Amino acid sequence: MSSVRGLPWSLGLLAGIAGALGAALAWRRLDVVEVRGRSMAPTLLPGDRLLVARLRRPPRAGDVVLAADPRDASRELIKRVGAVHDGHVVVHGDAPDASTDSRHFGELAAPDVRWRVVGRYWPPARAGTVAKAPPRPLDPLDEGGEPACTFPEALIAGD
């Protein structure tokens, strides 16, 4: 095994990557965030830890981004870009029933979308890139027949 100044080659490579990552974090080109809500499930789950990069270009449809919450400037949202037009960005969650997004607060100004998700680093079993397109939603299950209880009055016992 070859070595560089006494370190095995693989350790030297890891040290170089760690140094470059540390420098990028210090210059605020990269940052790390933790997912807290379920609005991006199943793509992102609570506890996932993400590496994000400062945007150098306008976001594109399909990008997963970190944006300022228009309702509370001290919060940030992780959402998927649905559309970009006229300096505005439409964002939405992959789990619409669990997401507060552009359907609720409208489009975001493009400068409010500051970061793009580069990848997930934690948990190790889910580490890697984040899909550019949301997973295809499941088709609703049609079991046929009528609802079990059509009239709420039928739920009242003793009549």
N, C-alpha and C positions, 0 to 999 in steps of 0.2 A: 504494500500500500504506500503510495507516495504521500509526502507531507509538505506543507508550506510553513517554514519557520517553526517546526516542531509540532504543528497541529495536523492531524489526519486531514486529507483533502476535503471530506464531507463536512467536518467541523468548521473548516475555514470557509467553506461556501455558506454554511448556516450563519456563521458570524457575520459575513459580508451582507447577507440578506437582512439579518436583524439590524445591522448598522444602517443600511439604506432605508429600511422601514422606519427606524427611529428618527432619522433625519427628515424623512417625508412627514412624519407625524409632527415633528417640531415645527416645520414650516407650514403646517396646517393644510397640506395638500391631501393628506389622508387622515381619517379619524375612525374611531370604532364606536358602535352603538349596539344597544341591546333591544330586542323586540319585546314589547310588553303586552300588546293586545292581540286579538285574533282576527283583525280585519284583513290580513293577507294570507290566512290559512287556505289551503295547506302549503302554499309556497314558503311562507315564513310562519314560525310558531313562537309563542312566548318563550323567552329564554334563549332564542337564537341570537348569536352575536355576529355582527356584520362589520366588514371593512367597507368604508365609503370613501369616495374620491371627490374632491371639489370639481364641479362641472367646469369644463373649459369650452364647451360648446352647448348650444341649446339642447334641452332634453328631447328625446325622440319617443314616439309611441312605443310602448312595450318596456321602456326602461323602468326599473324600480328605483325610486328616488326618495330623498329625505328633504322635506320642505317645511317651512315655517307654518305653524297652525294659524290660520287667519283669525281664529276666535281667541287665541291666547299666545302672544308672541314668545312666551317663555317655554312653550312646548314645540316639539317637532313631530311631524307625521311621516310614516313610511307608507308610500302608496305607489301604484303603478300608473304611468302616464298613459292616458287614453287618447289624447289628442293635443296638438300644439298648433295654435294659430293666432296671428295678430298680437304677438307678445304675451299671450295667455296660455296657461296649461290646464288641461282637464285631468284630474287625478281620481283614481278609484281604488278600492280595495278588491282583492281577489275573492273575498267572501262578502258579497253585497249586504247580506242580512246582518253582518257584524261590523259594518264599516260606516263611518261618518266621513264623507268625501265630497267631491264637487257637486254631487246631487243635493247636498245639504247646504254647503257654504259657497257654491259657485266656483268659477274658474280662479286660478291663482295667477298672479303676475309672475312672469318668467323669472325675474330676479329673486323671487321667494323660493324657487326650487334651486337649492344650492349644491346638493350632493347627489351622486349616483352610487348605488350599491354595486360594489365590485365583486364581493363574494361573502360567503358565510364561513367563519372559522371555528364556530362552536355551536352545537356539540360535534365532536369529531366524526361521528357516524353520518352527519348531514353536511359536513364541510364540503365546500366547492362553490361553483358558480350558481347564480340564481337565474332561473328560467326567464327568458325575454318575453314569453307569452304565458298568460295564466293557464293553469290546468283546465282542461275541458270540464265544464260542470256536468255532474251526473244528470241524466234525464230523470224527470220525476217518475216515481214508481206508480204505475197504474195497475191497481189490483182489481179494478172493475167493481161493479155493485154500487150500492148506495151508502151514504155515511151511516155509521152505527146509530147515531141519534140525530134526527133531523130537527126536532122541536125541543128547545130548552125545557119546556114544561115536562117533557117525558123524563127528565132527570130528577124530578121531585117525587120522593117516595110518599106513599100513603094516600094518594088520590084515588 
